[in-house]
Amino acid sequence: MPKVSIVLCSYNGEQYLSEQIESILDQSYKDFELIICDDQSSDNSFNIINHFAKKDARIKAHSNSNNLGYVKNFEKGISLAKGDYIALSDQDDVWALDKIEKLLENIKNHVLIYCNSSFVNSDLKPTGKAMSSKKEMITTDNPLNLCLLNCVSGHALLFKKELTPHLLPFPKLVPHDWWIAFIATMHGGIVYLDEPLIKYRMHQDNALALNKNRKSVENKITKRQVRIREFYNKCPDNHKAKKVLSELNYSYQNMALANKFKKMSIFFKYQEELFIINKKEGFSRTHYIIRQFNKLL
């Protein structure tokens, strides 16, 4: 049985898929299985996957009978994992060859570890920025740090399999990596490794998806309502974060004017915990909180 399971989910990713798979197969740490779940791609993705699977027995290729969607496809892949540790992979990045080795060395007593990522263009040329340029990357066991903002990307994390029963099934409207990180704070904590072990490719498909997600403020509000409710429901009643999550959940589910001001009060009262991932401080953070309040509410 392999020590590590790497779960890669693909969908119409033929352009960059080979480079991603090659960077995984060439890892310095060799004791892993690579589970690839293709979500009914209409391009050449599954043929590419099968080409690699025929040459390397560590690859377990699965073609979904119907399209599951991004989150549920990762849920399927994780449920198939046999290793003591589970890492996730996108279909269009390139991993440093010692990524798995370094994550295993540094996870120690935490249940989840994640690392930094370098931004590159479609040709893998560095942009000069990293994931840490946008967000404060933190080590934490406080779920409040991750209930409004997230700094843990799926392609950068590795977690212990013991966490899996607490994760599945994934909620439909919560990003899978955000859900995993939030749950991990309550079951052993997360640790950040300040090394860029992934080349995170910024290309047209990424940009189009990002712009699409930004279009609907109403959709964003609905997703945040669902996310806060799911986080509140998952937090044990005896956890120290439950009270604040309860207040947040009530303020989001009830959109009366009084609750909007209650939400603002919660934002400011617990800003050091709720907005720690935001890199702004002082007046800049105050301005950010007010802007978020006005934008989403």
C-alpha positions in Angstrom: 0.0 0.0 0.0 1.5 3.4 -0.9 2.3 5.9 1.8 0.9 8.9 -0.3 -2.1 9.2 -2.6 -2.0 12.0 -5.1 -5.5 12.9 -6.5 -5.6 14.7 -9.8 -8.9 15.8 -11.3 -9.0 16.5 -15.0 -11.5 18.1 -17.4 -10.7 19.2 -20.9 -7.1 19.8 -19.8 -5.2 18.3 -22.7 -3.0 21.4 -23.3 -1.0 21.2 -20.0 -1.9 17.8 -18.6 1.2 16.0 -19.7 3.5 18.5 -18.0 1.6 18.2 -14.7 1.6 14.4 -14.8 5.3 14.3 -15.6 6.2 16.6 -12.7 4.4 14.2 -10.4 5.9 11.0 -11.7 9.4 12.5 -11.4 9.0 13.3 -7.7 12.0 12.6 -5.6 9.6 10.7 -3.2 8.5 7.6 -5.1 6.1 5.7 -2.7 2.8 7.1 -4.0 -0.2 6.3 -6.1 -1.6 8.8 -8.6 -5.3 8.7 -8.8 -6.6 10.6 -11.9 -10.4 11.1 -12.2 -11.4 12.5 -15.6 -14.8 14.2 -15.5 -16.1 13.3 -19.0 -13.6 15.4 -21.0 -14.5 16.0 -24.6 -10.9 16.6 -25.6 -7.9 14.2 -25.6 -7.4 14.3 -21.8 -8.3 10.7 -21.0 -6.1 9.4 -23.9 -3.2 11.3 -22.4 -4.0 9.8 -19.0 -4.1 6.3 -20.4 -0.8 6.8 -22.2 0.9 7.5 -18.9 -1.0 4.8 -17.0 0.2 2.1 -19.4 3.8 3.1 -18.6 3.5 3.6 -14.9 1.6 1.2 -12.6 1.3 3.9 -9.9 -1.3 5.6 -12.0 -5.0 4.6 -11.3 -7.1 6.1 -14.2 -10.8 6.6 -13.8 -13.3 8.0 -16.3 -16.5 9.2 -14.7 -19.7 7.8 -16.1 -21.2 11.3 -15.8 -19.9 14.8 -15.2 -19.6 15.3 -11.4 -18.3 18.8 -11.4 -15.0 20.1 -9.9 -15.8 19.6 -6.2 -17.5 16.2 -6.4 -14.8 14.9 -8.7 -12.2 15.6 -6.0 -14.5 14.0 -3.4 -14.5 10.9 -5.6 -10.7 10.9 -5.9 -10.2 11.3 -2.2 -12.6 8.5 -1.4 -10.5 6.2 -3.6 -7.2 7.1 -1.9 -5.4 4.3 0.0 -2.3 6.2 1.3 -1.7 7.5 4.8 -1.3 11.0 3.3 -3.3 12.6 0.5 -2.2 15.4 -1.8 -4.3 17.1 -4.5 -3.3 18.3 -7.9 -4.7 20.5 -10.6 -4.3 19.6 -14.2 -2.3 22.6 -15.5 0.5 23.3 -12.9 4.1 22.0 -12.6 5.4 20.7 -9.2 8.9 21.1 -7.9 10.5 17.6 -7.9 10.9 17.6 -4.1 7.4 18.9 -3.3 6.0 15.7 -1.7 9.3 15.0 0.1 9.3 18.4 1.7 5.7 18.4 2.7 6.1 15.0 4.4 9.2 16.2 6.2 7.5 19.2 7.6 3.9 18.2 8.4 5.0 16.7 11.8 2.1 16.7 14.3 -0.2 18.8 12.2 -3.0 17.2 10.2 -2.4 19.4 7.1 0.5 21.2 5.5 0.5 23.6 2.6 3.2 25.5 0.7 3.6 28.6 -1.4 3.1 28.8 -5.1 5.0 30.8 -7.8 2.8 32.4 -10.4 3.9 31.7 -14.0 2.4 32.5 -17.4 1.1 29.8 -19.8 4.7 29.2 -21.0 5.9 28.7 -17.4 7.8 32.1 -17.3 7.7 33.6 -13.8 5.5 36.7 -13.3 7.5 37.7 -10.2 4.6 37.1 -7.9 3.6 34.3 -5.6 0.5 33.2 -3.7 2.0 34.8 -0.6 2.0 38.2 -2.5 -1.8 38.2 -2.4 -2.5 36.6 1.0 -1.1 36.2 4.5 -0.1 32.6 4.7 -0.7 31.3 8.2 -0.1 28.4 10.5 -3.3 28.0 12.7 -5.7 25.8 14.6 -8.3 28.5 14.8 -11.3 28.0 12.4 -12.2 31.7 12.6 -9.1 32.5 10.6 -10.6 30.6 7.7 -14.3 31.3 7.9 -14.3 34.4 5.7 -11.1 34.2 3.8 -8.9 31.3 2.7 -5.2 31.0 2.0 -4.9 27.2 1.5 -5.0 26.2 -2.2 -5.8 22.6 -3.1 -2.8 22.2 -5.4 -0.5 23.2 -2.5 -1.8 21.0 0.4 -1.2 17.5 1.8 -3.2 16.1 4.6 -3.3 12.9 6.8 -5.9 10.4 5.7 -7.3 10.4 9.3 -8.9 13.7 8.4 -11.0 12.2 5.5 -14.0 11.0 7.6 -14.4 14.6 8.9 -14.4 16.0 5.3 -16.7 13.9 3.2 -19.1 14.5 1.7 -18.1 17.9 0.5 -20.8 20.6 0.6 -21.8 21.6 -3.0 -21.2 25.4 -2.7 -18.0 25.4 -0.6 -14.7 25.1 -2.5 -13.2 21.8 -1.6 -9.8 23.2 -0.6 -11.4 25.8 1.7 -13.5 23.1 3.3 -10.5 20.8 3.9 -8.5 23.6 5.4 -11.3 24.8 7.7 -12.0 21.3 9.0 -8.3 20.7 9.5 -8.1 23.6 11.9 -10.3 21.7 14.3 -8.6 18.3 14.0 -4.9 18.9 14.4 -4.3 22.3 12.8 -2.6 23.4 9.6 1.1 24.4 9.1 2.5 26.6 6.3 5.8 25.8 4.6 7.2 29.0 3.1 8.7 27.5 0.0 7.2 27.9 -3.5 6.9 24.2 -4.5 4.4 24.7 -7.4 4.5 26.7 -10.6 0.9 27.9 -10.7 0.0 28.6 -14.3 -2.0 31.7 -15.0 -3.6 31.3 -18.4 -6.7 32.4 -20.3 -9.0 29.6 -18.9 -8.1 30.6 -15.4 -8.7 34.3 -16.1 -12.1 33.6 -17.7 -13.2 31.5 -14.7 -12.1 34.2 -12.3 -14.0 36.9 -14.2 -17.1 34.7 -14.4 -17.0 34.2 -10.6 -16.7 38.0 -10.1 -19.7 38.9 -12.2 -22.6 38.1 -9.8 -22.5 39.8 -6.4 -25.8 38.2 -5.6 -24.3 34.8 -6.3 -21.3 35.6 -4.1 -23.6 36.6 -1.2 -25.6 33.3 -1.6 -22.4 31.3 -1.5 -21.1 33.1 1.5 -24.4 32.5 3.3 -24.1 28.8 2.5 -20.5 28.6 3.5 -21.0 30.2 6.9 -23.9 27.9 7.6 -21.9 24.8 6.7 -18.9 26.0 8.8 -21.2 26.7 11.7 -22.9 23.3 11.5 -19.6 21.5 11.3 -18.0 23.2 14.3 -18.5 21.1 17.5 -20.8 22.8 20.1 -17.9 22.8 22.7 -15.4 24.5 20.4 -14.3 28.0 21.3 -15.1 29.3 17.8 -18.8 28.1 18.0 -20.1 31.3 19.6 -18.7 33.6 16.9 -19.7 31.3 14.1 -23.2 31.2 15.6 -23.4 35.0 15.6 -22.0 35.2 12.0 -24.4 32.5 10.8 -27.4 34.3 12.2 -26.4 37.6 10.7 -26.0 36.0 7.3 -29.1 34.0 7.2 -31.3 36.9 8.4 -30.8 39.9 6.1 -32.8 42.4 8.2 -31.2 45.8 8.5 -30.4 45.3 12.1 -28.5 42.2 11.3 -26.4 44.0 8.7 -25.2 46.3 11.4 -24.7 43.3 13.7 -22.5 41.8 11.0 -20.4 44.9 10.8 -20.0 44.8 14.6 -18.8 41.2 14.5 -16.3 42.1 11.7 -14.7 44.8 13.8 -14.8 43.0 17.1 -13.1 39.9 15.8 -11.1 41.4 12.9 -7.8 40.1 14.1 -9.1 36.5 13.8 -11.5 36.9 10.9 -9.3 39.0 8.6 -5.8 37.7 9.5 -5.3 36.4 6.0 -5.9 39.8 4.5 -2.5 41.5 4.2 -3.8 45.0 5.1 -3.4 46.5 8.5 -4.6 49.6 10.4 -6.6 52.0 8.4 -6.2 49.9 5.3 -7.8 47.0 7.0 -10.7 49.1 8.3 -11.3 50.4 4.8 -11.3 46.9 3.5 -13.8 45.7 6.1 -16.2 48.6 5.3 -15.8 47.9 1.6 -16.6 44.2 2.0 -19.6 45.1 4.1 -20.9 47.5 1.4 -20.1 45.2 -1.5 -21.6 42.0 -0.1 -24.5 43.3 2.0 
